[in-house]
Amino acid sequence: MLQGKVIIVTGASRGLGQRMVHRLAEHGATVVAAARSLSPGHNNPDGAALALAVDVREETQVQDMVQQTLNRYGKIDVLVNNAGLMVGDVAFTNVTPVLWRKILDTNLEGAFFCCWAVVPPMLRQGDGTIVNITSGAAVRTGFLNIAYGVSKAGLDRLTLGLGAELKDRGIACISLSPSISATETVRRMYPDQNVDNWAQSPELPARALCALLEDDPTAYTGQVLSVREFLQSKGLLAQD
């Protein structure tokens, strides 16, 4: 169980983030849900102890999120960098500089801002875990777009670097990589397809996150973990 753990989840208003908030709360965690569309006391995701309106692309908003969490709960045990922008299959010639910056600013720079804000209090505590929600697009071609893949590859390099730098100071950093999931965002991206026929359940990343945090995250620091393979290794999902 995660009783007593204070966990920040970004991108928490819908999709994978919303499921993660719900499952973490079920496992006993105190969850701070952050997203642009949220506000304190209103539109809280199911299970959230605190909802904050945060645009992770804005450093000052991220710093305020961390400070509000510390003021209320006194610590931050886990940061889940889930906020991300996914716009579907876009050819490179259609990736404008504006779109490129928008994707990289959200998926990579936003995660950097969040890590940069939580690492100092975690160092003072002497422990903590950062989980970056990544994608197979970091290493595989043929779907989505180059900007998205580059942003996730950068996120995995952030995981690798933080894992190496902080492993002896009590802080773990792991990338958790879901397959493409049957969320409303994905359904809008592929309106002519039956997404449920080929996308995974959005419950799987939430289950994997809880299992990872209830395990020993330091054993996986610096690694990129496939959601399906991790659940299978723990006997929580049937082998393919």
Residue, then its C-alpha position, 0 to 999 in steps of 0.5 A: m500500500l501507499q499509505g502516507k505517500v504524497i504523490i504529484v501527478t501532472g496531466a491529471s484531468r483526463g486519460l492516463g493521468q486521471r486513471m493514475v490518480h484514482r488508482l493511487a488514491e485507492h492504494g492509500a496515497t495522498v494525491v495532488a492532481a495537476a493539470r491546466s483545466l483543474s483548480p483547487g476545490h473544483n473539478n477534482p479527479d476521483g481520488a485527488a486530495l488536492a487539485l491544482a491548475v498548472d501549465v507545466r510549460e510555465e516554470t513559475q506555475v510548477q514552482d508554485m505547485v511544488q510549494q503548495t504541496l510542501n506547505r500542505y503536506g510537508k513532503i513530496d514522495v513521488l512525482v509522476n511526469n504524465a503531462g504530455l501533448m500527443v497530436g497523432d500521425v503527422a508527417f515531418t513536412n507538416v511539423t511546423p516550428v510552432l508545433w515542434r516547440k509546443i510538443l517539446d515544451t510540453n513533453l520534455e521541458g515541462a518534465f524538466f521544470c517539474c524535476w528541477a522543482v522537486v529534486p531539492p526537497m527530495l534531497r533534503q528528505g533523503d528519498g523520493t521517486i520520479v516516474n516519467i511517462t514515456s512512449g515506444a515512439a522514443v525508439r520506434t518509427g512508423f506512428l505518431n510524429i518525429a517531434y513526439g518521438v524526440s520529446k520522449a527520447g529526451l525524456d528517457r535520457l533525462t531518466l537515465g541522467l537523473g538515475a545515475e546522478l541521484k541513485d546514491r542520494g536516495i532518489a530513483c528516476i524511472s521511465l514507464s512506457p505504456s503501449i498506445s492506450a484507448t483514451e479519449t485523446v486517442r479516439r479523437m486522433y483515429p476517429d475512423q478506427n475501432v481503437d479498442n481493437w488494438a490499443q491497450s486498456p488505460e488501466l494498465p499504466a495505472r496498475a503498473l505505476c502502483a505496482l512499481l511504487e509498492d515495489d522498490p523503485t530504487a531497483y529500477t532507477g535509470q531504466v525504461l520499463s515497458v508497462r506490459e512487461f513489468l506487469q507480466s514480470k510481477g504476475l499481474l498480467a497474462q503473458d502474451 
